[in-house]
Amino acid sequence: MSGAATSGGLKQRPLNAAPRRRFDFKHASVSLLWFGVVPAALAGAAAYLLASSAPPADGSPFEAWLQDQVVLVSLVAFVASASILRYWKTSLPPKHFWNEATATSGASDWRSLVSSAGWVIAAAAAALGLRAFVAEPAKVRSISMLPTLSPSDLLLVSKWSRRTASVRGTSLPERGRVILLDTPDPAIGELEPALFKRVVGLPGDVLSVEQGAPVINGWRVPRCPVGLVSFDLAALDASTGGGLAVEWLGDETYLTLMDGTPSPEPRKSYTVRAGEVWVLGDNRNRSSDSRNWFGGEGGGVPLESVKGYPTWSLLNTLGGVKLRVARVRVPELPPKGEHLSAELAACLAKKPDRTTPPSPK
């Protein structure tokens, strides 16, 4: 019989079947090194250099856009480097592992290049899709959110939670939450097209500010002074400092900073309109926000301008550039503020009974 024979109920391999190829551990290990580990290292290096670079001093829109495309650059760098290494694999050490018979040439070379280009395009499309609908990395570009966020910090911003909230009919951001938003004031939009700010007021609220502290519907947001602290801003090659304080708003507990400069308090109270929120920076004396936008008149942020919620810190630049994955919503002292640990703990232990404002009258 030319087919498979049976003996004792067990199937026999056909006599004319090709021999099974044994798994070559050494070949697989070398392939993983050159086509996996090395491209991943190159992609990681490209992402790190891009993320840790200082914000463009001249406000270049393209450079600012490119610095935000960390995932896109990483994926393209990985696929491109892996494709190039695979194309030239017969030149890679150790050469005796590569079968010269499989080396591409002629038309195969072009097919390989076209395939590589296709993978690069697919990787770019996947990165753009993730950025548009699920999450995007975004870089902090100013000191307005110190001490919570520092310039050149890289954050992962969730867009999925924003979209699902809209589907559930709860599109309003939570009071006290940090958001990424498109700048509503055209006067500063060209310099900082996207900003991180903290939501303070919701539709119907009447807002004012007294010595840097927000007042919502006549209710002053509770705060507890912690002490004086300084910050080394590696990305700006500069330092700043001021008085730290804990604030409680809604479900959020966070730190604010007040230096000696005059606070940009609004000229008058502001009533938040339907379909918008009112925001502040945590660095109260150094933030352009709802208090002073639109020529000093102040104003809210339309809900359609809210891009998402920063959930994770991926790269931290406070006190020196370093990789760090951490939750954004956890208050912590800067490196030069460790002497205030006891004071911070004492403030956190004094959480007030009420952290939400009364309804507007």
C-alpha positions as CSV (number, residue, x, y, z in Angstrom):
1,M,0.0,0.0,0.0
2,S,1.3,3.4,-0.9
3,G,-0.9,5.2,1.7
4,A,-0.6,5.1,5.5
5,A,-0.7,1.6,7.0
6,T,-1.9,0.7,10.4
7,S,-0.5,-1.7,12.9
8,G,-2.2,-2.4,16.1
9,G,-4.5,0.5,15.5
10,L,-1.7,3.0,15.2
11,K,-1.3,5.2,12.1
12,Q,2.0,4.9,10.1
13,R,3.6,7.8,8.3
14,P,3.4,7.5,4.5
15,L,6.6,6.1,3.0
16,N,6.8,9.0,0.6
17,A,6.2,11.7,3.2
18,A,8.8,14.4,3.6
19,P,10.9,14.1,6.8
20,R,9.7,16.2,9.6
21,R,11.9,19.3,10.2
22,R,13.3,19.3,13.7
23,F,13.2,22.5,15.7
24,D,16.6,24.2,15.6
25,F,16.9,26.0,18.9
26,K,20.2,27.7,18.0
27,H,18.7,29.0,14.7
28,A,15.6,30.2,16.5
29,S,17.6,32.0,19.2
30,V,19.8,33.8,16.7
31,S,16.7,34.8,14.6
32,L,15.0,36.1,17.8
33,L,18.1,38.1,18.6
34,W,18.4,39.8,15.2
35,F,14.8,40.1,14.2
36,G,13.2,40.6,17.6
37,V,15.6,41.9,20.3
38,V,17.7,44.2,18.2
39,P,14.8,45.9,16.5
40,A,13.0,46.3,19.8
41,A,16.1,47.9,21.3
42,L,16.4,50.3,18.4
43,A,12.7,51.1,18.6
44,G,13.0,51.7,22.3
45,A,16.0,53.9,21.8
46,A,14.2,56.0,19.2
47,A,11.1,56.3,21.5
48,Y,13.3,57.3,24.5
49,L,15.2,60.0,22.6
50,L,12.0,61.4,21.1
51,A,10.2,61.4,24.4
52,S,13.0,62.8,26.5
53,S,13.9,65.7,24.1
54,A,13.1,69.2,25.2
55,P,10.0,70.9,23.8
56,P,10.8,72.9,20.7
57,A,11.9,76.4,21.7
58,D,10.6,78.0,18.5
59,G,7.1,76.4,18.9
60,S,7.6,74.4,15.6
61,P,4.2,72.7,15.0
62,F,5.8,69.7,13.2
63,E,8.4,69.1,15.8
64,A,5.8,69.3,18.5
65,W,3.6,66.9,16.6
66,L,6.5,64.5,16.0
67,Q,7.4,64.4,19.7
68,D,3.9,63.2,20.4
69,Q,4.1,60.3,17.9
70,V,6.1,58.0,20.2
71,V,4.0,54.8,19.5
72,L,4.0,55.5,15.7
73,V,7.8,56.1,15.7
74,S,8.4,53.0,17.8
75,L,6.3,50.7,15.6
76,V,7.8,52.0,12.4
77,A,11.3,51.8,13.7
78,F,10.8,48.2,14.9
79,V,9.2,47.0,11.6
80,A,11.7,48.9,9.4
81,S,14.8,47.7,11.3
82,A,13.6,44.1,11.4
83,S,12.9,44.2,7.7
84,I,16.3,45.6,6.9
85,L,18.0,43.1,9.1
86,R,16.1,40.2,7.5
87,Y,16.9,41.5,4.0
88,W,20.6,41.5,4.8
89,K,20.6,38.5,7.1
90,T,23.2,36.5,5.2
91,S,25.7,39.3,6.2
92,L,24.8,39.0,9.9
93,P,27.0,37.1,12.3
94,P,27.2,34.2,12.9
95,K,27.0,33.5,9.1
96,H,27.1,29.7,9.4
97,F,23.5,29.8,10.8
98,W,22.1,31.3,7.6
99,N,21.3,29.1,4.6
100,E,22.7,30.8,1.5
101,A,20.1,29.0,-0.5
102,T,17.4,31.1,1.1
103,A,19.1,34.4,0.4
104,T,16.8,36.6,-1.7
105,S,17.9,37.9,-5.0
106,G,16.5,39.4,-8.1
107,A,12.7,39.5,-8.2
108,S,12.6,38.0,-4.6
109,D,14.6,41.1,-3.4
110,W,11.9,43.4,-4.7
111,R,9.1,41.2,-3.3
112,S,10.9,41.4,0.1
113,L,11.2,45.2,-0.1
114,V,7.5,45.6,-1.1
115,S,6.5,43.2,1.8
116,S,8.6,45.3,4.2
117,A,7.1,48.5,3.0
118,G,3.6,47.0,3.5
119,W,4.5,46.0,7.1
120,V,5.7,49.5,7.8
121,I,2.5,51.0,6.4
122,A,0.4,48.5,8.4
123,A,2.3,49.4,11.6
124,A,1.8,53.1,11.0
125,A,-1.9,52.5,10.4
126,A,-2.2,50.4,13.5
127,A,-0.4,53.1,15.6
128,L,-2.7,55.9,14.2
129,G,-5.8,53.8,14.8
130,L,-4.8,53.1,18.4
131,R,-4.0,56.8,18.9
132,A,-7.3,57.9,17.5
133,F,-9.6,55.5,19.3
134,V,-7.9,53.8,22.3
135,A,-5.0,55.7,23.8
136,E,-2.2,58.0,22.9
137,P,1.1,59.1,24.4
138,A,1.3,62.8,25.0
139,K,4.1,65.0,26.3
140,V,3.7,67.7,28.9
141,R,4.9,71.0,27.4
142,S,4.8,73.5,30.3
143,I,5.2,74.0,34.0
144,S,1.5,74.8,34.5
145,M,0.7,71.4,36.1
146,L,3.6,71.2,38.6
147,P,3.9,69.5,41.0
148,T,1.6,66.8,39.4
149,L,3.2,66.9,36.0
150,S,6.5,68.3,34.9
151,P,7.7,69.5,31.4
152,S,8.5,66.7,29.0
153,D,6.8,64.0,31.1
154,L,5.3,61.4,28.8
155,L,1.8,60.2,29.7
156,L,-0.5,57.6,28.3
157,V,-3.8,59.3,27.7
158,S,-6.9,57.0,27.6
159,K,-9.4,57.9,24.9
160,W,-11.3,54.7,25.3
161,S,-12.7,55.6,28.7
162,R,-13.8,59.0,27.3
163,R,-15.6,57.3,24.4
164,T,-17.3,54.7,26.6
165,A,-18.4,57.4,29.0
166,S,-20.0,59.3,26.0
167,V,-21.8,56.1,25.0
168,R,-23.2,55.7,28.5
169,G,-24.4,59.3,28.5
170,T,-21.9,60.3,31.2
171,S,-19.7,62.4,29.0
172,L,-18.9,65.0,31.7
173,P,-15.4,64.5,33.2
174,E,-15.3,63.9,36.9
175,R,-14.7,67.0,39.0
176,G,-11.0,67.1,40.1
177,R,-9.8,64.9,37.2
178,V,-6.8,65.8,35.0
179,I,-7.7,65.9,31.3
180,L,-5.9,66.4,28.0
181,L,-7.7,69.1,26.0
182,D,-7.4,71.0,22.8
183,T,-6.7,74.6,23.6
184,P,-9.9,76.6,23.3
185,D,-8.2,80.0,23.1
186,P,-6.9,80.7,19.6
187,A,-4.4,83.2,21.0
188,I,-2.3,80.4,22.6
189,G,-3.5,77.5,20.4
190,E,-0.5,77.8,18.0
191,L,2.0,77.7,20.9
192,E,0.3,75.0,22.9
193,P,-2.3,73.1,20.8
194,A,-3.0,70.6,23.6
195,L,-2.8,71.1,27.3
196,F,-3.2,69.2,30.5
197,K,-5.5,70.8,33.1
198,R,-7.6,69.8,36.1
199,V,-11.4,70.0,35.9
200,V,-12.8,72.3,38.6
201,G,-16.1,73.5,37.4
202,L,-19.1,71.7,35.7
203,P,-22.0,73.2,33.9
204,G,-24.0,75.6,36.0
205,D,-21.2,76.2,38.6
206,V,-20.2,79.7,39.5
207,L,-16.4,80.0,39.7
208,S,-14.0,82.5,41.2
209,V,-10.5,82.2,42.6
210,E,-9.2,83.6,45.9
211,Q,-5.4,83.7,46.4
212,G,-5.0,80.7,44.1
213,A,-7.8,78.6,45.7
214,P,-10.9,77.9,43.6
215,V,-14.3,78.9,45.0
216,I,-17.2,76.9,43.5
217,N,-20.8,78.2,44.2
218,G,-19.5,80.1,47.2
219,W,-17.7,77.0,48.6
220,R,-13.9,77.2,48.9
221,V,-12.0,74.0,47.9
222,P,-10.4,72.7,51.1
223,R,-6.6,72.7,51.2
224,C,-3.8,71.9,53.6
225,P,-0.4,73.7,53.4
226,V,2.5,71.2,53.3
227,G,5.6,73.4,53.0
228,L,8.2,75.0,50.7
229,V,9.9,72.9,48.0
230,S,12.1,73.4,44.9
231,F,12.1,71.6,41.6
232,D,14.9,70.7,39.2
233,L,13.4,70.8,35.7
234,A,15.8,68.6,33.6
235,A,13.9,69.2,30.4
236,L,14.2,73.0,30.7
237,D,17.6,73.1,32.4
238,A,16.0,75.3,35.1
239,S,14.5,75.2,38.5
240,T,11.5,76.6,40.3
241,G,9.8,76.3,43.6
242,G,7.1,77.5,46.0
243,G,4.6,76.4,48.6
244,L,3.0,73.0,48.3
245,A,-0.6,72.4,49.4
246,V,-2.9,69.4,49.3
247,E,-6.4,70.0,47.8
248,W,-9.4,67.7,47.9
249,L,-12.0,68.0,45.1
250,G,-14.5,65.3,44.4
251,D,-12.8,61.9,44.6
252,E,-9.4,63.4,43.8
253,T,-6.6,64.3,46.2
254,Y,-3.7,66.3,44.7
255,L,-0.9,68.7,45.3
256,T,-0.8,72.3,44.1
257,L,2.1,74.8,43.9
258,M,2.1,78.5,44.7
259,D,5.2,80.6,44.1
260,G,5.8,84.3,44.9
261,T,4.4,85.7,41.6
262,P,1.0,87.4,41.5
263,S,-1.8,84.9,40.9
264,P,-3.6,85.4,37.6
265,E,-7.0,85.6,39.2
266,P,-10.1,86.2,37.0
267,R,-11.5,89.7,36.6
268,K,-15.0,88.4,37.7
269,S,-16.8,85.2,38.5
270,Y,-17.7,82.9,35.7
271,T,-20.8,80.7,35.2
272,V,-19.9,77.5,33.4
273,R,-22.1,77.0,30.4
274,A,-23.8,73.8,29.3
275,G,-21.5,71.6,27.3
276,E,-18.3,72.8,28.8
277,V,-16.0,72.5,31.9
278,W,-13.9,75.0,33.8
279,V,-10.2,74.1,34.4
280,L,-7.1,75.1,36.3
281,G,-3.5,74.3,36.3
282,D,-2.0,72.9,39.6
283,N,0.8,75.5,39.4
284,R,-1.6,78.2,40.2
285,N,0.6,81.2,39.6
286,R,2.1,79.9,36.4
287,S,-0.8,78.5,34.5
288,S,-2.8,79.8,31.6
289,D,-6.3,78.4,32.1
290,S,-10.0,79.2,32.5
291,R,-9.2,82.1,34.7
292,N,-7.4,84.2,32.1
293,W,-8.1,82.8,28.6
294,F,-9.8,84.9,25.9
295,G,-8.0,88.2,26.6
296,G,-8.3,87.9,30.4
297,E,-12.1,87.4,30.3
298,G,-11.8,83.7,31.2
299,G,-13.8,80.8,29.7
300,G,-14.6,77.1,29.7
301,V,-13.5,74.2,27.6
302,P,-16.1,72.7,25.2
303,L,-16.6,69.0,25.9
304,E,-15.7,68.2,22.3
305,S,-12.2,69.6,23.1
306,V,-11.6,67.1,25.9
307,K,-9.3,64.5,24.3
308,G,-8.9,62.0,27.1
309,Y,-7.7,61.2,30.6
310,P,-4.0,60.7,31.4
311,T,-3.8,57.4,33.3
312,W,-0.2,56.4,33.4
313,S,3.1,58.2,33.5
314,L,5.6,56.5,31.1
315,L,8.6,58.9,31.4
316,N,9.3,61.2,34.3
317,T,11.7,64.1,34.0
318,L,11.5,65.6,37.5
319,G,15.0,65.6,38.9
320,G,16.4,63.9,35.8
321,V,15.0,61.9,32.9
322,K,14.1,58.4,33.8
323,L,11.7,55.7,32.7
324,R,8.9,55.2,35.2
325,V,5.5,53.6,34.9
326,A,3.2,54.9,37.6
327,R,-0.4,56.0,38.1
328,V,-1.0,59.7,37.4
329,R,-3.6,60.2,40.1
330,V,-1.3,59.4,43.1
331,P,0.0,62.6,44.8
332,E,3.8,62.4,45.5
333,L,6.6,64.7,46.5
334,P,9.3,65.8,44.1
335,P,12.9,64.5,44.8
336,K,13.8,67.7,46.7
337,G,10.6,67.5,48.8
338,E,11.3,64.3,50.7
339,H,11.9,66.4,53.9
340,L,8.1,67.2,53.8
341,S,7.1,63.5,54.0
342,A,5.7,63.9,57.5
343,E,3.9,67.1,56.7
344,L,2.3,65.5,53.6
345,A,1.2,62.5,55.6
346,A,-0.3,64.7,58.2
347,C,-2.3,66.6,55.6
348,L,-3.5,63.5,53.9
349,A,-4.7,62.2,57.3
350,K,-6.9,65.4,57.6
351,K,-9.2,64.7,54.7
352,P,-12.3,66.8,55.2
353,D,-15.7,65.3,55.4
354,R,-16.9,67.4,52.4
355,T,-15.0,67.4,49.1
356,T,-17.8,68.3,46.7
357,P,-19.3,71.8,46.3
358,P,-23.0,72.6,46.9
359,S,-25.3,72.8,43.9
360,P,-25.5,76.2,42.2
361,K,-28.3,78.5,43.4
